[in-house]
């Protein structure tokens, strides 16, 4: 009986802490609403820290350009490199470069 509880607890912890980002995906990490960087690709371990949010980004996702170096995805602001297009338009994620996403017009 105790072994099953331990296994159940380990499964719950693994579900909470382990994330997988395929090659064309990244996670944008925010602490207290502030962007701290991109994580991935690969197997990632997320510590359950309060006020930390992970947002999955996929190549091809739409983003709203706020300025030439900032985009809004949902309620979050993320630094970008704009290949083509103007501020105020919806663009798509084309690539990931360091801690920035590369976006371009469709």
TIVO-2410 file (N, C-alpha, C; in nm, 3 decimals):
# residues 106
REC num residu      c1      c2      c3 atome chaine
REC   1      X   0.083  -0.120   0.000     N      A
REC   1      X   0.000   0.000   0.000    CA      A
REC   1      X   0.087   0.125   0.000     C      A
REC   2      X   0.192   0.128   0.084     N      A
REC   2      X   0.279   0.246   0.090    CA      A
REC   2      X   0.355   0.266  -0.040     C      A
REC   3      X   0.391   0.158  -0.105     N      A
REC   3      X   0.462   0.167  -0.232    CA      A
REC   3      X   0.377   0.236  -0.337     C      A
REC   4      X   0.248   0.206  -0.340     N      A
REC   4      X   0.158   0.269  -0.437    CA      A
REC   4      X   0.145   0.420  -0.411     C      A
REC   5      X   0.143   0.459  -0.286     N      A
REC   5      X   0.136   0.602  -0.254    CA      A
REC   5      X   0.263   0.675  -0.297     C      A
REC   6      X   0.377   0.610  -0.275     N      A
REC   6      X   0.504   0.670  -0.318    CA      A
REC   6      X   0.507   0.683  -0.469     C      A
REC   7      X   0.466   0.579  -0.542     N      A
REC   7      X   0.463   0.583  -0.688    CA      A
REC   7      X   0.366   0.690  -0.738     C      A
REC   8      X   0.252   0.701  -0.674     N      A
REC   8      X   0.154   0.804  -0.712    CA      A
REC   8      X   0.211   0.943  -0.689     C      A
REC   9      X   0.277   0.963  -0.576     N      A
REC   9      X   0.339   1.093  -0.546    CA      A
REC   9      X   0.447   1.126  -0.648     C      A
REC  10      X   0.530   1.029  -0.685     N      A
REC  10      X   0.633   1.052  -0.786    CA      A
REC  10      X   0.574   1.085  -0.922     C      A
REC  11      X   0.465   1.020  -0.957     N      A
REC  11      X   0.399   1.049  -1.085    CA      A
REC  11      X   0.342   1.191  -1.087     C      A
REC  12      X   0.284   1.234  -0.976     N      A
REC  12      X   0.230   1.369  -0.968    CA      A
REC  12      X   0.342   1.473  -0.978     C      A
REC  13      X   0.451   1.451  -0.909     N      A
REC  13      X   0.565   1.543  -0.914    CA      A
REC  13      X   0.622   1.549  -1.056     C      A
REC  14      X   0.635   1.434  -1.122     N      A
REC  14      X   0.686   1.431  -1.259    CA      A
REC  14      X   0.594   1.508  -1.353     C      A
REC  15      X   0.463   1.493  -1.337     N      A
REC  15      X   0.366   1.564  -1.422    CA      A
REC  15      X   0.378   1.715  -1.404     C      A
REC  16      X   0.404   1.759  -1.284     N      A
REC  16      X   0.414   1.902  -1.256    CA      A
REC  16      X   0.547   1.960  -1.302     C      A
REC  17      X   0.655   1.886  -1.288     N      A
REC  17      X   0.788   1.944  -1.310    CA      A
REC  17      X   0.849   1.918  -1.447     C      A
REC  18      X   0.811   1.813  -1.517     N      A
REC  18      X   0.875   1.779  -1.644    CA      A
REC  18      X   0.797   1.836  -1.761     C      A
REC  19      X   0.867   1.904  -1.850     N      A
REC  19      X   0.810   1.958  -1.974    CA      A
REC  19      X   0.896   1.911  -2.089     C      A
REC  20      X   0.834   1.890  -2.204     N      A
REC  20      X   0.907   1.851  -2.324    CA      A
REC  20      X   0.876   1.954  -2.432     C      A
REC  21      X   0.982   2.010  -2.491     N      A
REC  21      X   0.969   2.106  -2.600    CA      A
REC  21      X   1.032   2.046  -2.725     C      A
REC  22      X   0.950   2.009  -2.825     N      A
REC  22      X   1.007   1.959  -2.950    CA      A
REC  22      X   1.093   2.065  -3.018     C      A
REC  23      X   1.157   2.027  -3.126     N      A
REC  23      X   1.252   2.114  -3.194    CA      A
REC  23      X   1.192   2.248  -3.237     C      A
REC  24      X   1.067   2.251  -3.278     N      A
REC  24      X   1.005   2.374  -3.327    CA      A
REC  24      X   0.924   2.447  -3.219     C      A
REC  25      X   0.945   2.410  -3.095     N      A
REC  25      X   0.874   2.473  -2.982    CA      A
REC  25      X   0.975   2.527  -2.882     C      A
REC  26      X   0.931   2.627  -2.805     N      A
REC  26      X   1.006   2.679  -2.691    CA      A
REC  26      X   0.905   2.716  -2.584     C      A
REC  27      X   0.954   2.731  -2.463     N      A
REC  27      X   0.873   2.784  -2.354    CA      A
REC  27      X   0.927   2.921  -2.318     C      A
REC  28      X   0.840   3.021  -2.313     N      A
REC  28      X   0.876   3.152  -2.261    CA      A
REC  28      X   0.847   3.149  -2.111     C      A
REC  29      X   0.947   3.184  -2.032     N      A
REC  29      X   0.934   3.178  -1.887    CA      A
REC  29      X   0.917   3.320  -1.832     C      A
REC  30      X   0.817   3.335  -1.746     N      A
REC  30      X   0.787   3.463  -1.682    CA      A
REC  30      X   0.786   3.445  -1.531     C      A
REC  31      X   0.855   3.534  -1.463     N      A
REC  31      X   0.855   3.534  -1.316    CA      A
REC  31      X   0.796   3.667  -1.273     C      A
REC  32      X   0.684   3.660  -1.203     N      A
REC  32      X   0.615   3.781  -1.161    CA      A
REC  32      X   0.568   3.864  -1.278     C      A
REC  33      X   0.538   3.799  -1.391     N      A
REC  33      X   0.491   3.869  -1.510    CA      A
REC  33      X   0.601   3.926  -1.598     C      A
REC  34      X   0.727   3.912  -1.555     N      A
REC  34      X   0.840   3.965  -1.631    CA      A
REC  34      X   0.910   3.853  -1.707     C      A
REC  35      X   0.937   3.875  -1.836     N      A
REC  35      X   1.002   3.776  -1.921    CA      A
REC  35      X   1.145   3.752  -1.872     C      A
REC  36      X   1.179   3.623  -1.853     N      A
REC  36      X   1.314   3.591  -1.807    CA      A
REC  36      X   1.394   3.511  -1.909     C      A
REC  37      X   1.328   3.459  -2.014     N      A
REC  37      X   1.402   3.388  -2.118    CA      A
REC  37      X   1.322   3.277  -2.182     C      A
REC  38      X   1.382   3.219  -2.287     N      A
REC  38      X   1.323   3.105  -2.356    CA      A
REC  38      X   1.393   2.977  -2.311     C      A
REC  39      X   1.317   2.870  -2.299     N      A
REC  39      X   1.371   2.740  -2.262    CA      A
REC  39      X   1.336   2.639  -2.370     C      A
REC  40      X   1.430   2.551  -2.401     N      A
REC  40      X   1.403   2.445  -2.497    CA      A
REC  40      X   1.497   2.454  -2.614     C      A
REC  41      X   1.495   2.361  -2.705     N      A
REC  41      X   1.411   2.242  -2.707    CA      A
REC  41      X   1.469   2.133  -2.617     C      A
REC  42      X   1.389   2.029  -2.597     N      A
REC  42      X   1.436   1.916  -2.519    CA      A
REC  42      X   1.353   1.892  -2.394     C      A
REC  43      X   1.409   1.813  -2.306     N      A
REC  43      X   1.346   1.778  -2.180    CA      A
REC  43      X   1.380   1.886  -2.079     C      A
REC  44      X   1.279   1.947  -2.019     N      A
REC  44      X   1.298   2.059  -1.927    CA      A
REC  44      X   1.237   2.025  -1.792     C      A
REC  45      X   1.300   2.075  -1.686     N      A
REC  45      X   1.249   2.055  -1.552    CA      A
REC  45      X   1.205   2.189  -1.497     C      A
REC  46      X   1.078   2.197  -1.464     N      A
REC  46      X   1.017   2.320  -1.414    CA      A
REC  46      X   0.992   2.305  -1.264     C      A
REC  47      X   1.058   2.389  -1.188     N      A
REC  47      X   1.036   2.385  -1.044    CA      A
REC  47      X   0.906   2.460  -1.014     C      A
REC  48      X   0.819   2.402  -0.931     N      A
REC  48      X   0.691   2.465  -0.901    CA      A
REC  48      X   0.708   2.585  -0.807     C      A
REC  49      X   0.749   2.697  -0.863     N      A
REC  49      X   0.773   2.819  -0.787    CA      A
REC  49      X   0.652   2.912  -0.806     C      A
REC  50      X   0.599   2.969  -0.699     N      A
REC  50      X   0.487   3.061  -0.714    CA      A
REC  50      X   0.523   3.180  -0.804     C      A
REC  51      X   0.426   3.231  -0.874     N      A
REC  51      X   0.439   3.347  -0.963    CA      A
REC  51      X   0.527   3.320  -1.085     C      A
REC  52      X   0.552   3.192  -1.117     N      A
REC  52      X   0.627   3.156  -1.238    CA      A
REC  52      X   0.531   3.093  -1.336     C      A
REC  53      X   0.534   3.144  -1.461     N      A
REC  53      X   0.447   3.089  -1.565    CA      A
REC  53      X   0.531   3.051  -1.685     C      A
REC  54      X   0.494   2.941  -1.749     N      A
REC  54      X   0.560   2.894  -1.870    CA      A
REC  54      X   0.457   2.899  -1.983     C      A
REC  55      X   0.491   2.966  -2.091     N      A
REC  55      X   0.403   2.980  -2.207    CA      A
REC  55      X   0.467   2.906  -2.324     C      A
REC  56      X   0.395   2.808  -2.380     N      A
REC  56      X   0.447   2.732  -2.494    CA      A
REC  56      X   0.434   2.815  -2.621     C      A
REC  57      X   0.545   2.827  -2.694     N      A
REC  57      X   0.548   2.898  -2.822    CA      A
REC  57      X   0.581   2.798  -2.931     C      A
REC  58      X   0.509   2.806  -3.043     N      A
REC  58      X   0.533   2.717  -3.155    CA      A
REC  58      X   0.564   2.801  -3.278     C      A
REC  59      X   0.652   2.749  -3.362     N      A
REC  59      X   0.676   2.819  -3.488    CA      A
REC  59      X   0.544   2.820  -3.566     C      A
REC  60      X   0.508   2.937  -3.618     N      A
REC  60      X   0.382   2.953  -3.689    CA      A
REC  60      X   0.274   3.018  -3.606     C      A
REC  61      X   0.294   3.028  -3.473     N      A
REC  61      X   0.196   3.097  -3.388    CA      A
REC  61      X   0.191   3.245  -3.424     C      A
REC  62      X   0.073   3.302  -3.413     N      A
REC  62      X   0.057   3.445  -3.438    CA      A
REC  62      X   0.095   3.528  -3.317     C      A
REC  63      X   0.159   3.642  -3.343     N      A
REC  63      X   0.195   3.737  -3.238    CA      A
REC  63      X   0.155   3.876  -3.284     C      A
REC  64      X   0.123   3.961  -3.189     N      A
REC  64      X   0.091   4.100  -3.221    CA      A
REC  64      X   0.213   4.186  -3.190     C      A
REC  65      X   0.261   4.257  -3.290     N      A
REC  65      X   0.379   4.340  -3.273    CA      A
REC  65      X   0.340   4.471  -3.206     C      A
REC  66      X   0.404   4.500  -3.093     N      A
REC  66      X   0.380   4.623  -3.019    CA      A
REC  66      X   0.479   4.730  -3.064     C      A
REC  67      X   0.605   4.693  -3.077     N      A
REC  67      X   0.710   4.782  -3.128    CA      A
REC  67      X   0.806   4.696  -3.207     C      A
REC  68      X   0.912   4.754  -3.261     N      A
REC  68      X   1.003   4.678  -3.345    CA      A
REC  68      X   1.089   4.580  -3.266     C      A
REC  69      X   1.079   4.581  -3.132     N      A
REC  69      X   1.155   4.482  -3.055    CA      A
REC  69      X   1.070   4.417  -2.944     C      A
REC  70      X   0.937   4.427  -2.955     N      A
REC  70      X   0.849   4.372  -2.853    CA      A
REC  70      X   0.720   4.323  -2.915     C      A
REC  71      X   0.678   4.203  -2.876     N      A
REC  71      X   0.552   4.145  -2.924    CA      A
REC  71      X   0.466   4.108  -2.805     C      A
REC  72      X   0.336   4.099  -2.828     N      A
REC  72      X   0.242   4.060  -2.724    CA      A
REC  72      X   0.178   3.928  -2.766     C      A
REC  73      X   0.187   3.831  -2.676     N      A
REC  73      X   0.120   3.702  -2.694    CA      A
REC  73      X   0.032   3.684  -2.572     C      A
REC  74      X  -0.097   3.689  -2.593     N      A
REC  74      X  -0.190   3.687  -2.480    CA      A
REC  74      X  -0.169   3.812  -2.397     C      A
REC  75      X  -0.140   3.796  -2.269     N      A
REC  75      X  -0.112   3.910  -2.180    CA      A
REC  75      X   0.036   3.931  -2.157     C      A
REC  76      X   0.120   3.861  -2.234     N      A
REC  76      X   0.264   3.864  -2.210    CA      A
REC  76      X   0.338   3.938  -2.319     C      A
REC  77      X   0.442   4.014  -2.279     N      A
REC  77      X   0.530   4.083  -2.373    CA      A
REC  77      X   0.660   4.003  -2.385     C      A
REC  78      X   0.701   3.980  -2.511     N      A
REC  78      X   0.820   3.900  -2.538    CA      A
REC  78      X   0.908   3.975  -2.636     C      A
REC  79      X   1.041   3.980  -2.614     N      A
REC  79      X   1.130   4.046  -2.709    CA      A
REC  79      X   1.135   3.970  -2.842     C      A
REC  80      X   1.137   4.047  -2.952     N      A
REC  80      X   1.135   3.987  -3.085    CA      A
REC  80      X   1.240   4.050  -3.176     C      A
REC  81      X   1.268   3.979  -3.284     N      A
REC  81      X   1.344   4.032  -3.397    CA      A
REC  81      X   1.245   4.030  -3.513     C      A
REC  82      X   1.215   4.146  -3.569     N      A
REC  82      X   1.117   4.156  -3.676    CA      A
REC  82      X   1.189   4.149  -3.810     C      A
REC  83      X   1.155   4.047  -3.890     N      A
REC  83      X   1.216   4.032  -4.023    CA      A
REC  83      X   1.144   4.118  -4.125     C      A
REC  84      X   1.012   4.121  -4.118     N      A
REC  84      X   0.933   4.201  -4.212    CA      A
REC  84      X   0.798   4.232  -4.149     C      A
REC  85      X   0.742   4.345  -4.184     N      A
REC  85      X   0.612   4.385  -4.131    CA      A
REC  85      X   0.622   4.513  -4.049     C      A
REC  86      X   0.506   4.559  -4.002     N      A
REC  86      X   0.497   4.685  -3.928    CA      A
REC  86      X   0.436   4.661  -3.791     C      A
REC  87      X   0.463   4.754  -3.699     N      A
REC  87      X   0.404   4.748  -3.566    CA      A
REC  87      X   0.252   4.756  -3.578     C      A
REC  88      X   0.183   4.686  -3.491     N      A
REC  88      X   0.038   4.686  -3.492    CA      A
REC  88      X  -0.022   4.577  -3.580     C      A
REC  89      X   0.060   4.499  -3.647     N      A
REC  89      X   0.009   4.391  -3.732    CA      A
REC  89      X   0.033   4.256  -3.666     C      A
REC  90      X  -0.043   4.159  -3.711     N      A
REC  90      X  -0.025   4.023  -3.661    CA      A
REC  90      X   0.076   3.952  -3.751     C      A
REC  91      X   0.176   3.892  -3.689     N      A
REC  91      X   0.279   3.820  -3.762    CA      A
REC  91      X   0.289   3.678  -3.707     C      A
REC  92      X   0.373   3.598  -3.769     N      A
REC  92      X   0.393   3.460  -3.728    CA      A
REC  92      X   0.536   3.439  -3.680     C      A
REC  93      X   0.552   3.347  -3.583     N      A
REC  93      X   0.686   3.311  -3.536    CA      A
REC  93      X   0.754   3.231  -3.645     C      A
REC  94      X   0.872   3.278  -3.688     N      A
REC  94      X   0.948   3.211  -3.793    CA      A
REC  94      X   1.062   3.127  -3.737     C      A
REC  95      X   1.123   3.172  -3.627     N      A
REC  95      X   1.238   3.101  -3.569    CA      A
REC  95      X   1.260   3.150  -3.427     C      A
REC  96      X   1.357   3.087  -3.359     N      A
REC  96      X   1.398   3.129  -3.225    CA      A
REC  96      X   1.547   3.157  -3.232     C      A
REC  97      X   1.589   3.270  -3.177     N      A
REC  97      X   1.730   3.309  -3.178    CA      A
REC  97      X   1.767   3.359  -3.039     C      A
REC  98      X   1.840   3.279  -2.965     N      A
REC  98      X   1.878   3.318  -2.828    CA      A
REC  98      X   1.753   3.328  -2.742     C      A
REC  99      X   1.736   3.441  -2.675     N      A
REC  99      X   1.618   3.466  -2.594    CA      A
REC  99      X   1.518   3.555  -2.666     C      A
REC 100      X   1.517   3.551  -2.796     N      A
REC 100      X   1.421   3.629  -2.875    CA      A
REC 100      X   1.353   3.538  -2.977     C      A
REC 101      X   1.234   3.579  -3.016     N      A
REC 101      X   1.167   3.507  -3.124    CA      A
REC 101      X   1.180   3.591  -3.250     C      A
REC 102      X   1.195   3.525  -3.363     N      A
REC 102      X   1.204   3.592  -3.492    CA      A
REC 102      X   1.067   3.583  -3.556     C      A
REC 103      X   1.012   3.699  -3.593     N      A
REC 103      X   0.878   3.702  -3.652    CA      A
REC 103      X   0.882   3.769  -3.789     C      A
REC 104      X   0.783   3.739  -3.868     N      A
REC 104      X   0.770   3.798  -4.001    CA      A
REC 104      X   0.626   3.797  -4.045     C      A
REC 105      X   0.595   3.882  -4.143     N      A
REC 105      X   0.461   3.889  -4.197    CA      A
REC 105      X   0.431   3.762  -4.274     C      A
REC 106      X   0.304   3.730  -4.284     N      A
REC 106      X   0.263   3.607  -4.353    CA      A
REC 106      X   0.285   3.616  -4.501     C      A
***
